[in-house]
């Protein structure tokens, strides 16, 4: 557990380890959604989830130890982080410091490359990059599985961005101790057959969301009568999704992803009070996707904790899909992403 009063920690002897490290990570989009936690402190999810890491919008994060500083400094996109974001980063660094037996505060400098207002969640790439950079700066050498577990503690979806391509996040075991549950909940790569997928991202609204995903998933689990049925059906979706990916069957992958996402939104709509992220333009894009399918194009939609739509299709169809949805989006903001790499440390501290 992160120390509540870090100054009470015994100072570890100075260690001859890197005092600065820089890492890069990309966001991921879930095809089987993570929605709901069973342990908020450890960020243990209710269900397994599965995602594709993107090749766009990397986050680059540098962590530099500041010996003698009394608090962490967090800079996001060139500006001091707001209190809530800074507290979340410090809580995460406390966890890393505890594991490393170190006490130094740090300067965290993080740059997102999401075009201004693209409205894509950056907590996955953000905490994946922070986990890799902070672990290295504090002298830890975790393997990819341990990094995934660590990133999970910052933001659940971040554990999937540790890996490139398709990744499954295991909810983890519930039969043993809390420590066993913690150890068993991490992401790992998922084998796929012959797939050349793209995700066409239609940016419907770039503004900040009214309800954070963290608060929304808590309310859904606590109050939605549709949550449990969705969680049960999501496990079936996951099994079928793994088979569809292995078979390289993009139609099946898309069908399962679309129904899983719509089901997740149904659980939110049934929460009390309802959480509704879908906007009128979201539904217009969904209509376009339906029409594309009627015209024989394999195109399937998924939406996260916001109104933006990501359309899964073959890479060879992506430009046509982008064209078909462009005029349904207020400012025509549509871009094409493919599978991207896992989080990695930049050589030489990234300087
Ligand atoms: C996902 N989402 O699987 C789901 C689908 C949004 C909808 O992961 O509370 O920012 O930090 O663990 O990871 C967004 O939730 O939440 C998310 P926390 P996170 O991608």
Boltz pocket constraint, residues with backbone or C-beta under 6 A from the ligand:
constraints:
  - pocket:
      binder: B
      contacts: [[A, 28], [A, 29], [A, 30], [A, 32], [A, 33], [A, 34], [A, 35], [A, 43], [A, 49], [A, 121], [A, 123], [A, 124], [A, 152], [A, 154], [A, 155], [A, 156], [A, 157], [A, 158], [A, 213], [A, 214], [A, 303], [A, 304], [A, 305]]
      max_distance: 6.0
